[in-house]
Amino acid sequence: MTEDMIRDIPSQEPDQLPDTIARPEGDAASESQAIAQRRLTVEERGLLLKLLVAGQREGLIMQAFAALGLLPPASATVAYYREKYREEIREAQARRIERAMSEGVALKAERIAKLKEHAELLEAMRFAADKNGRMWNERAWRQTLADIAEEMGERRPLEGERSGEVVKVIIGVDPDKV
């Protein structure tokens, strides 16, 4: 969903919680009613839809609103938006996944380029010892080179990383008696 699409979405959230939900007494009751009756601003609606597209659960949505200094939406409001924009959310999630799989470090060439940059930085400081005389950068540099070779397919994965079942054979022992 683009920002323009989010702004064009009319705020048709429920005005009240259903009568079947028990409401607390006193000041908390008036506060919960105010939360349930208020409409989301365009910015709040945009944030809520972005969090729903990202697949965030209600608790994290409430935390995100609170961290930004915004009044969190009511649970009924979150459920309403999740249901009302279900198809749009699914389409946006599919586009997000497709974009993530076809850009950046998801591409082999990009991963190799990033590893190459990292190796060049480490090479410049690989013989610099720490305060105890250890050369940690040398080891990191060698590991980065190994990662590059593995990404390029020039090295096979280690023995432990191979898939398949290991069968031990003991010579001279009847397998039925083991």
C-alpha positions, 0 to 999 in steps of 0.5 A, spaced: 500 500 500 502 506 498 501 512 502 496 515 497 492 509 498 492 509 505 490 516 505 484 515 501 482 509 505 476 512 509 476 511 516 470 507 518 472 503 524 467 501 529 464 507 533 463 503 539 465 496 542 459 491 542 454 491 548 456 484 549 463 486 552 464 488 559 466 495 560 470 496 566 468 501 572 470 508 573 475 512 570 478 506 566 471 505 563 471 512 560 478 512 557 477 505 554 470 508 551 474 514 548 479 509 545 474 505 542 470 511 540 475 515 537 477 515 529 484 514 527 488 519 524 491 518 517 498 517 520 495 512 525 491 508 520 498 508 515 502 506 521 497 500 523 496 498 516 504 498 515 504 494 521 499 489 519 502 488 512 509 486 516 505 481 519 505 484 527 501 481 532 496 486 536 501 486 542 507 489 538 502 494 534 500 497 541 507 497 543 509 501 537 504 506 538 506 507 545 513 508 543 511 513 538 507 517 543 501 515 540 494 512 543 494 505 541 488 503 537 483 498 541 483 491 539 476 491 536 479 497 531 485 492 530 481 486 528 476 491 524 482 493 519 485 486 519 479 484 516 477 489 512 483 490 508 485 482 508 486 482 501 490 488 500 494 486 506 495 479 503 497 483 496 502 488 499 505 482 503 506 478 497 509 484 493 514 485 500 516 478 499 517 478 492 521 485 493 525 482 498 527 475 494 529 479 488 533 485 491 539 486 495 543 481 499 538 476 496 542 476 490 548 472 489 552 477 486 550 482 491 552 477 497 559 476 494 560 484 493 558 485 500 563 480 502 568 482 498 568 489 501 568 486 508 574 482 506 578 489 503 576 492 509 579 487 514 585 486 509 587 493 510 587 492 518 588 484 518 595 485 521 593 490 527 594 487 533 589 488 539 592 490 546 594 483 548 598 482 541 592 477 538 590 478 531 583 477 530 582 481 524 587 475 520 582 470 522 576 474 520 579 476 514 580 468 512 573 466 514 570 472 509 575 469 504 572 462 505 565 465 505 566 468 498 569 462 496 563 458 498 558 463 495 561 462 489 561 455 489 568 454 489 568 450 495 564 444 498 560 445 505 563 442 510 562 434 512 557 436 518 553 440 513 552 435 508 545 432 508 543 424 508 543 419 513 550 416 517 550 408 517 555 405 522 557 398 519 561 394 524 565 388 521 564 381 524 557 383 528 551 380 526 546 386 524 540 382 527 543 381 534 545 388 535 
